[in-house]
Amino acid sequence: MEQFTIGESGVFVRGLESCWCCGKKPPQVKLTIHHGIPQTMNPIKNVEIPICEGCHDLINTQDVNQTMQFVFKLDKTAEELNKSMVLLVKQTQKAVSIIDKQMNKDEGGKNE
């Protein structure tokens, strides 16, 4: 029976005698612990789930692929944002130039 224990470092799923994903049991498979948030991110809290090595490899591969897709999308978004910022700067410079010319014209008319 699944038991959820909340500790200082996060939530732990305990009491599973089989893989949380595929349901296979030892000795058919070797169980490991899957961290919901990668340890490389040094999370303050985490989720630990018993999972077999095969499912663990599959999940980690999917995580890497999804992360790469996110990074690619983020990169494209940054490109678009950069283009938008360049356009905004050009439009702002043009507007300032028009205002400058109008102000100089107005000031010139007052002196006459």
Backbone as CSV, one residue per row, in Angstrom:
resi,resn,N_x,N_y,N_z,CA_x,CA_y,CA_z,C_x,C_y,C_z
1,MET,0.829,-1.181,0.000,0.000,0.000,0.000,0.876,1.249,0.000
2,GLU,0.503,2.234,-0.850,1.279,3.463,-0.934,1.124,4.283,0.331
3,GLN,2.240,4.825,0.789,2.218,5.733,1.922,2.995,6.979,1.529
4,PHE,2.436,8.120,1.833,3.108,9.370,1.540,3.607,9.941,2.857
5,THR,4.887,10.175,2.921,5.477,10.734,4.118,6.051,12.097,3.765
6,ILE,5.713,13.094,4.554,6.257,14.425,4.316,7.354,14.660,5.338
7,GLY,8.549,14.894,4.826,9.693,15.147,5.690,10.265,16.525,5.413
8,GLU,11.382,16.831,6.055,12.018,18.138,5.882,12.410,18.404,4.442
9,SER,12.847,17.373,3.739,13.331,17.597,2.372,12.274,17.323,1.311
10,GLY,11.055,16.978,1.697,10.009,16.814,0.696,9.056,15.679,0.977
11,VAL,8.434,15.204,-0.096,7.446,14.132,-0.009,8.097,12.832,-0.480
12,PHE,7.896,11.794,0.278,8.450,10.493,-0.066,7.306,9.512,-0.252
13,VAL,7.337,8.753,-1.342,6.341,7.710,-1.557,6.996,6.412,-1.095
14,ARG,6.482,5.846,-0.048,7.062,4.644,0.535,6.031,3.514,0.542
15,GLY,6.503,2.341,0.848,5.598,1.210,0.986,5.307,0.519,-0.333
16,LEU,5.888,1.028,-1.398,5.695,0.366,-2.682,6.705,-0.758,-2.811
17,GLU,6.211,-1.902,-3.188,7.105,-3.026,-3.403,7.264,-3.293,-4.886
18,SER,6.738,-2.356,-5.689,6.831,-2.488,-7.141,7.091,-1.106,-7.733
19,CYS,7.435,-1.102,-9.010,7.691,0.152,-9.718,6.403,0.973,-9.776
20,TRP,6.505,2.222,-9.435,5.352,3.123,-9.416,4.764,3.297,-10.818
21,CYS,5.604,3.129,-11.875,5.134,3.309,-13.259,4.591,2.020,-13.867
22,CYS,5.419,0.978,-13.907,5.030,-0.241,-14.637,4.467,-1.337,-13.741
23,GLY,4.688,-1.219,-12.436,4.158,-2.208,-11.499,5.003,-3.461,-11.328
24,LYS,6.127,-3.561,-12.084,6.977,-4.753,-11.942,7.645,-4.754,-10.572
25,LYS,7.900,-5.993,-10.085,8.462,-6.161,-8.745,9.838,-6.813,-8.814
26,PRO,10.674,-6.564,-7.788,11.927,-7.321,-7.685,11.580,-8.795,-7.453
27,PRO,12.349,-9.726,-7.892,13.662,-9.596,-8.532,13.592,-9.376,-10.047
28,GLN,12.358,-9.270,-10.599,12.210,-9.036,-12.038,12.885,-7.723,-12.444
29,VAL,12.823,-6.726,-11.577,13.453,-5.429,-11.840,14.151,-4.955,-10.571
30,LYS,15.085,-4.027,-10.743,15.756,-3.401,-9.600,15.113,-2.036,-9.392
31,LEU,14.622,-1.794,-8.172,14.000,-0.509,-7.877,15.050,0.532,-7.490
32,THR,14.834,1.742,-7.964,15.666,2.888,-7.607,14.717,3.993,-7.127
33,ILE,15.255,5.141,-6.830,14.436,6.282,-6.407,14.490,7.344,-7.498
34,HIS,13.308,7.795,-7.918,13.220,8.896,-8.889,12.929,10.182,-8.118
35,HIS,13.712,11.204,-8.400,13.489,12.517,-7.787,12.650,13.350,-8.743
36,GLY,11.511,13.830,-8.274,10.612,14.634,-9.108,11.289,15.883,-9.641
37,ILE,12.113,16.506,-8.814,12.903,17.661,-9.231,14.353,17.186,-9.268
38,PRO,15.035,17.358,-10.414,16.410,16.856,-10.510,17.290,17.373,-9.372
39,GLN,18.102,16.478,-8.830,18.993,16.848,-7.731,19.983,17.926,-8.147
40,THR,20.306,17.998,-9.434,21.248,19.006,-9.917,20.717,20.424,-9.719
41,MET,19.396,20.544,-9.525,18.791,21.855,-9.309,18.825,22.248,-7.824
42,ASN,19.383,21.371,-6.989,19.483,21.605,-5.545,18.167,22.076,-4.925
43,PRO,17.090,21.291,-5.119,15.805,21.729,-4.575,15.797,21.700,-3.045
44,ILE,15.051,22.609,-2.470,14.889,22.611,-1.017,13.972,21.460,-0.625
45,LYS,12.918,21.256,-1.403,11.973,20.152,-1.199,11.940,19.306,-2.467
46,ASN,11.575,18.039,-2.342,11.551,17.164,-3.503,10.516,16.059,-3.293
47,VAL,10.289,15.290,-4.337,9.426,14.115,-4.272,10.280,12.926,-4.683
48,GLU,10.290,11.888,-3.861,11.059,10.683,-4.156,10.093,9.519,-4.336
49,ILE,10.238,8.823,-5.467,9.310,7.753,-5.821,10.089,6.491,-6.199
50,PRO,9.736,5.328,-5.621,10.368,4.075,-6.040,9.969,3.758,-7.495
51,ILE,10.961,3.449,-8.287,10.728,3.205,-9.714,11.812,2.262,-10.228
52,CYS,11.488,1.441,-11.213,12.497,0.505,-11.737,13.486,1.258,-12.641
53,GLU,14.643,0.642,-12.841,15.684,1.300,-13.639,15.228,1.601,-15.064
54,GLY,14.470,0.694,-15.671,13.995,0.895,-17.045,13.079,2.106,-17.159
55,CYS,12.112,2.183,-16.259,11.191,3.331,-16.266,11.936,4.618,-15.908
56,HIS,12.898,4.497,-14.989,13.687,5.658,-14.579,14.449,6.230,-15.777
57,ASP,15.071,5.341,-16.552,15.794,5.787,-17.753,14.853,6.465,-18.743
58,LEU,13.676,5.864,-18.926,12.686,6.417,-19.852,12.230,7.803,-19.395
59,ILE,11.919,7.948,-18.118,11.474,9.237,-17.578,12.574,10.284,-17.724
60,ASN,13.801,9.903,-17.379,14.900,10.874,-17.482,15.137,11.296,-18.925
61,THR,15.001,10.374,-19.880,15.154,10.701,-21.296,14.066,11.675,-21.725
62,GLN,12.833,11.413,-21.304,11.733,12.311,-21.632,11.951,13.677,-20.996
63,ASP,12.442,13.700,-19.766,12.716,14.972,-19.088,13.740,15.785,-19.870
64,VAL,14.802,15.125,-20.352,15.835,15.812,-21.110,15.243,16.352,-22.413
65,ASN,14.460,15.517,-23.104,13.845,15.965,-24.364,12.907,17.144,-24.135
66,GLN,12.087,17.063,-23.101,11.170,18.160,-22.812,11.929,19.418,-22.420
67,THR,12.999,19.254,-21.668,13.817,20.410,-21.286,14.437,21.040,-22.517
68,MET,14.931,20.214,-23.441,15.539,20.742,-24.668,14.497,21.479,-25.508
69,GLN,13.283,20.936,-25.591,12.215,21.612,-26.335,11.887,22.952,-25.686
70,PHE,11.866,22.982,-24.358,11.585,24.222,-23.644,12.689,25.247,-23.905
71,VAL,13.944,24.807,-23.844,15.073,25.713,-24.084,15.015,26.258,-25.507
72,PHE,14.688,25.398,-26.480,14.575,25.839,-27.870,13.469,26.882,-27.996
73,LYS,12.315,26.607,-27.364,11.193,27.549,-27.413,11.569,28.863,-26.729
74,LEU,12.261,28.763,-25.607,12.708,29.949,-24.886,13.675,30.756,-25.740
75,ASP,14.574,30.064,-26.445,15.534,30.724,-27.320,14.809,31.460,-28.441
76,LYS,13.804,30.803,-29.040,13.021,31.443,-30.101,12.278,32.655,-29.545
77,THR,11.730,32.518,-28.342,11.024,33.626,-27.704,11.984,34.782,-27.459
78,ALA,13.199,34.473,-27.024,14.206,35.516,-26.791,14.550,36.210,-28.106
79,GLU,14.656,35.443,-29.190,14.918,36.026,-30.512,13.808,37.006,-30.892
80,GLU,12.568,36.567,-30.735,11.419,37.415,-31.065,11.381,38.653,-30.170
81,LEU,11.681,38.460,-28.893,11.696,39.581,-27.960,12.775,40.585,-28.360
82,ASN,13.931,40.075,-28.752,15.022,40.951,-29.187,14.613,41.750,-30.421
83,LYS,13.974,41.087,-31.392,13.502,41.776,-32.598,12.491,42.863,-32.225
84,SER,11.583,42.525,-31.328,10.566,43.482,-30.890,11.205,44.675,-30.186
85,MET,12.217,44.400,-29.373,12.898,45.484,-28.654,13.633,46.403,-29.628
86,VAL,14.281,45.841,-30.633,14.978,46.641,-31.641,13.972,47.518,-32.376
87,LEU,12.842,46.956,-32.751,11.798,47.713,-33.436,11.257,48.821,-32.532
88,LEU,11.039,48.508,-31.266,10.547,49.501,-30.317,11.533,50.657,-30.164
89,VAL,12.816,50.336,-30.070,13.843,51.379,-29.954,13.831,52.262,-31.202
90,LYS,13.756,51.654,-32.378,13.721,52.434,-33.626,12.493,53.341,-33.671
91,GLN,11.340,52.790,-33.292,10.108,53.586,-33.301,10.186,54.721,-32.285
92,THR,10.766,54.448,-31.127,10.921,55.480,-30.093,11.869,56.574,-30.576
93,GLN,12.976,56.180,-31.212,13.926,57.170,-31.747,13.250,58.043,-32.802
94,LYS,12.444,57.432,-33.642,11.735,58.170,-34.682,10.750,59.155,-34.042
95,ALA,10.014,58.699,-33.040,9.049,59.566,-32.356,9.752,60.726,-31.672
96,VAL,10.870,60.461,-31.012,11.636,61.519,-30.340,12.138,62.524,-31.371
97,SER,12.602,62.034,-32.496,13.087,62.913,-33.565,11.966,63.816,-34.071
98,ILE,10.776,63.268,-34.274,9.620,64.055,-34.739,9.257,65.102,-33.692
99,ILE,9.235,64.695,-32.428,8.908,65.638,-31.340,9.959,66.734,-31.267
100,ASP,11.226,66.348,-31.390,12.328,67.323,-31.379,12.149,68.360,-32.487
101,LYS,11.891,67.868,-33.676,11.708,68.773,-34.823,10.533,69.708,-34.582
102,GLN,9.441,69.167,-34.048,8.250,69.977,-33.779,8.548,71.033,-32.716
103,MET,9.261,70.631,-31.674,9.605,71.588,-30.604,10.535,72.676,-31.132
104,ASN,11.510,72.310,-31.961,12.445,73.299,-32.531,11.691,74.239,-33.450
105,LYS,10.742,73.696,-34.212,9.941,74.510,-35.115,9.086,75.496,-34.304
106,ASP,8.469,74.984,-33.224,7.643,75.834,-32.361,8.481,76.940,-31.711
107,GLU,9.667,76.579,-31.227,10.553,77.562,-30.596,11.024,78.584,-31.600
108,GLY,11.280,78.162,-32.845,11.722,79.070,-33.912,10.634,80.062,-34.253
109,GLY,9.392,79.654,-34.250,8.263,80.518,-34.570,8.020,81.548,-33.495
110,LYS,8.343,81.242,-32.250,8.115,82.150,-31.142,9.098,83.326,-31.169
111,ASN,10.315,83.035,-31.662,11.348,84.063,-31.676,11.102,85.104,-32.752
112,GLU,10.301,84.811,-33.738,10.102,85.748,-34.835,9.085,86.771,-34.543
